[in-house]
């Protein structure tokens, strides 16, 4: 598979995840499960962008770890903050 075809497939996956997020936001009842699914989609999309479109897959390991930590930490903090503020 060529690099261009692979990038197109990753991009289509990102589009599909975006559409899933939009459908979830439009039709799902608010709740913990909905929030977890939405934040998981955010994390997956972030990881895909970092790995395939920022060029951090094999090079720059320190920056890759930093960005992967960001993709995990920010959704986790949003979930905790949302949980605390909802009470």
N, C-alpha and C positions, 0 to 999 in steps of 0.2 A: 504494500500500500504506500502510495506516495505521501510525502509530508503535507502536500496541499489537501489531499483527500482526508487525511487524518485530522488536520486542522478544521476542515469543513464539518466532519463528524462531531468533533468536540464542540464547535460553534452551534450545531443543531441540537446537541444535548443541552447546552446552555439555554437556548431558546425554549426547548421543551420544559426545562426546569422553571424558567420564567413564567411560562404559561400555566404550569402547575401552581406556582405561587399566586398568580392572579386568580385562578379558579378557586383556590383555597381561601383567599381573602374575600372573594365575592360571595361564596356560598356556605362556608363552614361556620358553625357556631363558635363563638369565642370560648376558649378553654385552654387547658394545659397541653393537651395533645395537639391542638392546632398550632399553638405557639412553638412546641417542640419540632413539629414537622416544618414549619416555616423557617425556623432557625437552622435546622439541619440542611434545608435547601440552600440557605445563605452560605453555610459552611462548605457544602459540596461545590457550589458555584465558585466560591473564592479559591478553594483548593485547585479546581480545574484551571482557572485563570492564571494562578501563580505558577502552576506546573507547565502549562502548555503555551501560554501567551506572553509571559514575562521572561521566559528563558531561564528559569531558575531550577530546572529539573536536575542537572548534574553539576553545573557550575555554581559558584557563589553559595556554598553550603550554609554559611553563617546567615546570610540574608534570607535564604530559603527557610531556614528554621525560624527566624524572626517573623517572617510573613505567615508561615503556617501557625505559629503561636498566636498571631493576631487573628487569624481566621477562626481559631478555636476560642480564644479568650473573649472577643467582642460578642459573639452570640451568647456565650455563657453568661457574661455580665448583663446583657440585655434581658435574658431570661430571669436571672436573679432579681434584677431591678424591677422588672415587670411584676414578678411574684410579690415582692415586698410592697410595691406601690398599689397593688390590687387589693391588699388587705385593708 
